[in-house]
């Protein structure tokens, strides 16, 4: 076989693999949307679920998912950026650093159920926070930190050394070079890592069953005092997310329209993830232009 023929054969095989993957993804999304979008309505998106009767919605669960996501990112992103900067810019080639990188790899492959049990034992029982949004956010932070640290470190390491040397030539300190040159250049990769972590938060159920709980108490959306027990912003209240709700209603079988609710919730979950990804990309591009405009 000539080199040209081998190249053509490899190209055909790669296109075939890509076509299979795209077909599978399109079929999965199409199946979810075809069954779920007809169930969506404003009442479904805003109203609470109705136990033992039809006509419920997923309003509190949708809010809980976004609130848990925001808390998780507020906890994990600053820690991950700090750890990534240290590993990429300050850490030396030492056996301790090599052990830390190995531990990060191990933690990134932990099953979510193990992280959930750890959160249940430490945050729920030992610290006495009970089933709460804060317990779930901290457990998901432990779950996502290894991925975020690896992405931040890799994004910073991929910046050419010449950009750092240019900053040093202008009289910048090492920290000024990192904050004004390296981090803005690495921002697209960091935003990609945050989006990947956000998707894991939206779709996670096992870890949240043991930390955030499987129920949502009565919430007063007119009360935004975080210290009030009925406030939606209270971080110490139980919170059932969309993914947990889908698992719960299909497992318990006490809702007459459980299939319709789960189909609509699945479609709404995918649409929410897509919207968050697009918004994150847009905000990341704006920040990149602003930080690197000069």
C-alpha positions in Angstrom: 0.0 0.0 0.0 1.4 3.4 -1.0 1.7 6.2 1.4 -1.0 8.2 -0.4 -3.4 5.3 -0.2 -2.7 4.7 3.5 -3.3 8.4 4.2 -6.7 8.3 2.3 -7.7 5.1 4.2 -6.8 6.7 7.6 -8.7 9.8 6.7 -11.8 7.8 5.8 -11.5 5.8 9.1 -11.2 9.0 11.1 -14.2 10.6 9.4 -16.2 7.4 10.0 -15.4 7.5 13.7 -16.3 11.1 14.0 -19.6 10.4 12.1 -20.5 7.6 14.5 -19.8 9.8 17.6 -21.8 12.7 16.2 -24.7 10.3 15.3 -24.8 8.8 18.8 -24.7 12.2 20.4 -27.4 13.6 18.1 -29.5 10.5 18.6 -29.2 10.8 22.4 -30.0 14.5 22.5 -32.8 14.1 20.0 -34.4 11.3 22.0 -34.3 13.4 25.2 -35.6 16.5 23.5 -38.4 14.7 21.6 -39.7 13.2 24.8 -39.0 16.1 27.1 -39.6 19.4 25.4 -43.4 18.7 25.0 -43.6 18.5 28.8 -42.0 21.9 29.3 -44.1 24.9 30.3 -43.8 27.9 32.5 -45.8 26.2 35.2 -43.5 23.1 35.0 -40.4 25.3 35.3 -41.6 27.4 38.2 -44.0 25.3 40.3 -42.9 22.7 43.0 -43.5 19.0 42.5 -46.9 17.5 43.5 -46.6 14.2 45.4 -49.3 11.6 44.8 -50.9 13.6 42.0 -50.2 14.9 38.5 -49.3 18.3 37.4 -46.1 19.0 39.4 -43.0 20.9 38.3 -39.3 21.3 39.1 -39.0 24.9 40.1 -37.2 24.5 43.5 -35.0 21.7 42.1 -33.9 24.0 39.2 -33.1 26.8 41.6 -31.2 24.4 43.9 -29.1 23.1 41.0 -28.0 26.6 40.0 -27.5 27.7 43.6 -25.4 24.6 44.4 -23.4 25.3 41.2 -22.6 28.9 42.2 -21.5 27.9 45.7 -19.4 25.1 44.4 -17.6 27.3 41.9 -17.1 30.0 44.5 -15.3 27.5 46.7 -13.4 25.4 44.2 -12.3 27.9 41.5 -10.1 30.2 43.7 -8.5 27.2 45.4 -7.9 25.5 42.0 -6.4 28.7 40.5 -4.1 29.1 43.4 -3.0 25.5 43.4 -2.5 25.5 39.6 -0.4 28.7 39.8 1.8 27.1 42.5 2.3 23.8 40.6 3.0 25.5 37.3 5.1 28.5 38.4 6.6 28.0 41.9 6.8 24.2 42.6 10.2 22.6 42.0 10.9 19.1 40.7 10.8 17.5 44.1 9.5 14.2 45.3 6.9 15.9 47.4 5.5 17.7 44.4 5.6 14.5 42.4 3.6 12.8 45.1 1.1 15.7 45.1 0.6 15.3 41.4 0.0 11.5 41.8 -2.5 12.2 44.5 -4.3 14.7 42.3 -4.5 12.0 39.6 -5.9 9.5 42.1 -8.5 11.9 43.5 -9.7 12.8 39.9 -10.6 9.1 39.4 -12.5 8.6 42.6 -16.1 7.5 42.1 -18.6 10.1 43.1 -20.3 7.8 45.6 -17.0 7.6 47.6 -16.9 11.4 47.7 -20.5 11.4 48.8 -19.8 9.0 51.7 -16.8 11.2 52.7 -19.0 14.2 52.7 -21.7 12.4 54.7 -19.3 11.3 57.4 -17.4 14.6 57.7 -19.7 17.5 56.7 -23.1 16.0 57.6 -22.2 14.0 60.7 -18.9 15.2 62.2 -19.4 18.9 61.6 -23.1 18.6 62.3 -24.3 20.5 59.2 -26.8 17.8 58.3 -28.2 17.4 54.8 -27.6 20.9 53.4 -26.5 22.9 50.4 -23.2 23.8 52.0 -22.4 20.1 52.6 -23.2 19.3 49.0 -21.2 22.2 47.7 -18.1 21.2 49.7 -18.4 17.6 48.7 -18.6 18.6 45.0 -15.7 21.0 45.5 -13.6 18.0 46.7 -14.9 16.1 43.7 -14.1 18.8 41.2 -10.8 20.2 42.6 -8.5 17.6 41.0 -9.9 18.3 37.5 -9.8 22.1 37.9 -6.2 22.0 39.3 -5.0 19.9 36.4 -6.7 22.1 33.9 -5.4 25.4 35.4 -1.8 24.0 35.7 -1.8 22.7 32.1 -3.3 26.0 30.8 -0.6 28.0 32.6 2.2 25.7 31.6 1.2 26.0 27.9 1.9 29.7 27.9 5.2 30.3 26.0 8.2 31.2 28.2 8.9 34.2 25.9 5.8 35.9 27.3 7.1 35.6 30.8 10.5 36.9 29.7 8.9 39.9 28.1 7.2 40.8 31.4 10.5 40.4 33.3 12.2 42.6 30.7 9.7 45.3 31.3 10.5 45.2 35.0 7.5 43.2 36.2 7.9 41.0 39.3 7.1 37.3 39.0 3.7 37.8 40.6 2.9 40.8 38.3 3.9 38.7 35.3 1.6 35.9 36.3 -1.4 38.1 37.0 -1.1 40.5 34.1 0.4 38.3 31.3 0.1 34.6 32.1 -3.3 34.3 33.6 -5.1 36.4 30.9 -3.4 34.3 28.2 -4.4 31.1 30.0 -8.0 32.3 30.6 -9.6 30.3 27.6 -8.3 27.0 29.0 -9.3 27.8 32.5 -12.8 28.7 31.3 -13.0 25.4 29.6 -12.1 23.6 32.8 -14.7 25.5 34.7 -17.3 24.5 32.2 -16.4 20.9 32.4 -16.6 21.0 36.2 -19.9 22.8 36.0 -21.3 20.0 33.8 -20.3 17.5 36.5 -22.0 19.5 39.2 -25.3 19.7 37.2 -25.3 16.0 36.4 -24.1 14.7 39.7 -26.5 12.7 41.9 -24.7 10.1 43.9 -22.6 12.5 46.0 -25.6 14.8 46.6 -27.8 12.1 47.9 -25.6 11.7 50.9 -24.8 15.4 51.5 -27.5 17.8 50.1 -30.4 15.3 50.7 -33.4 14.1 48.7 -36.0 16.6 49.8 -36.6 20.3 49.6 -38.5 22.1 52.4 -41.0 24.8 51.8 -39.2 27.8 50.3 -40.4 31.4 50.3 -39.0 33.1 47.2 -39.9 36.5 48.5 -37.6 36.0 51.5 -34.0 36.5 50.5 -32.5 36.6 54.0 -29.8 33.8 54.1 -30.4 33.4 57.8 -34.1 32.6 57.5 -34.9 28.8 57.4 -37.4 29.3 54.6 -35.1 31.5 52.5 -33.9 30.0 49.2 -30.4 31.4 49.9 -30.1 29.6 53.3 -27.0 27.3 52.8 -28.0 25.1 55.7 -31.3 23.8 54.3 -31.7 20.5 52.5 -31.8 20.8 48.7 -32.9 18.3 46.1 -31.3 19.0 42.7 -32.6 18.2 39.2 -30.4 15.1 38.8 -31.4 13.8 42.3 -35.1 14.5 41.5 -35.0 12.5 38.3 -33.4 9.6 40.2 -35.9 9.9 43.1 -39.1 10.0 41.2 -38.2 7.0 39.0 -37.0 5.1 42.1 -39.9 5.7 44.4 -42.7 5.4 41.9 -45.2 7.4 43.9 -45.9 10.0 41.2 -48.6 9.1 38.6 -46.8 11.2 35.9 -43.2 10.2 37.0 -42.3 9.4 33.4 -43.4 12.8 32.1 -41.8 14.7 34.9 -38.5 12.9 34.4 -38.6 13.4 30.6 -39.2 17.2 31.1 -36.6 17.5 33.8 -34.0 15.7 31.7 -34.6 18.1 28.8 -34.6 21.1 31.1 -31.3 19.9 32.6 -29.6 19.6 29.2 -30.9 23.0 28.1 -29.7 24.5 31.4 -26.2 23.0 30.9 -26.1 24.3 27.3 -27.2 27.8 28.4 -24.6 27.9 31.2 -21.9 26.7 28.8 -22.7 29.4 26.2 -22.9 32.1 28.9 -19.5 31.0 30.3 -17.9 31.0 26.9 -19.3 34.5 26.2 -18.1 35.9 29.6 -14.7 34.2 29.1 -14.2 35.9 25.7 -15.2 39.3 27.2 -12.8 38.9 30.0 -10.0 37.7 27.7 -10.5 40.7 25.4 -10.6 43.1 28.4 -7.5 41.6 30.1 -5.5 41.3 26.9 -6.7 44.4 25.0 -3.4 46.4 25.5 
